[in-house]
Amino acid sequence: MNNIAKIALSATLLLSLGSTVSSASPVKGQKLYTKKLKNACGITGAAVAGKHTQDEWSEINDAGDLASEIKDICPNAQDKALKGKYLPHYFDFFHEYANDSGNVPSC
């Protein structure tokens, strides 16, 4: 009985840790933007996010064109800064601070 309880507890712990690690966030997107894109873009994160509304950012992301849109806004951005693993975080950041959101980032 103790082994079953330990296995169930371990599985619950692993599932809860896995779901928090894999989720994207605007905060992480802001940090990534500041670290990887800000110098290449030459503009603040607020200016990039303000290029579109939240719906427009969602449409761009759903179409799979987020990397190309970032490249259009920031032509000097390096391809390594646009890796697939960063895109969900960039999207959450841009969506959170879009021009119709009323939110202003600190970068």
N, C-alpha and C positions, 0 to 999 in steps of 0.2 A: 504494500500500500504506500509506503514511504517513497518508493522508487517512482511510482506513477505520479505522485504529488510533485516530486522534484522535476520530473520531465515536463509536466504541465506548467509549472512555474517557470522553468527555463524557456519553454516555447513562448510563453506570454511575454517574457522579458525580451527575447530576441525579436519578436514581432513588433513590440512597441518601439524598440531602438531602431529597427529597420525603417519604420514608417516616418520617424522624425528625421533621420539622416537623409532620406531620399527626397524629401519635399523641398521645393524651391522657395525662396523668400526674397522680398524686396530689399531687405537689409543686406543679404549676401550679394544680391545684384548690384547694389550701390557700391559695396566694397570692391567687387570685381570691376565695375565701371571705372572707379577711381584708380585702381591699380593698373588695369590693362588697356583702357580706352581713352581716358581723359586727355592724356598728352597727345595721343594721335588725333583725336577729334579737335582739340583746341577750344572746346566749349564745355560748359558744365553739364552735368547729368540732367539738370532741370531743363536745359535748352534742348537736349536730345529727346527727352521724354515728352516735351511739349510740342514736338513736331507733329504728333498725332493725338487723336482722342483715344479713350480706352477701347471703344469699339473697333477703331482702325488698327490699334495694336493687336487686338484679338484676331482680327481678320488676317493680318500679316502673319502672325504666329501660326494660326490654323492652316494657312496655305503653305507653311514651311519656308517662308521667305524672310524670316527674321534676320538671318546672317547677311543676306544680300541688302536688306534695308539699312542695316547698321553700316555696311560697306558704302552704300550710297550717301549716307549722312556723314560718315567719317572715312573718306577715301584712303587715308593714310593708315587705317587700322590694319594690323598684321593678321594674317590668317590664323595664327596660333591663339590670338585673343578671341577668336570666333569659334572655338571648338564647340562641338555639340553639347558637351557637359556644362558649358557656361550659359547656353542659350535660355534654358528655363529660368535662370536667375535674372538674366538681362530682361527677359519678358516681364517677369513679376515686378521688377524695378520700373521699367518703362510704363507698364500698365498702371501701377500704383500712383505714379506721378505724371500721368498724361495731362494734356492741357485742359481737360474738362473735369479733372478729379478734385481740384481745390487743394491738393497736397503739394508741399514744396520740400524737396530733399535738401540735405545740408551740404551736398558736394557741388 
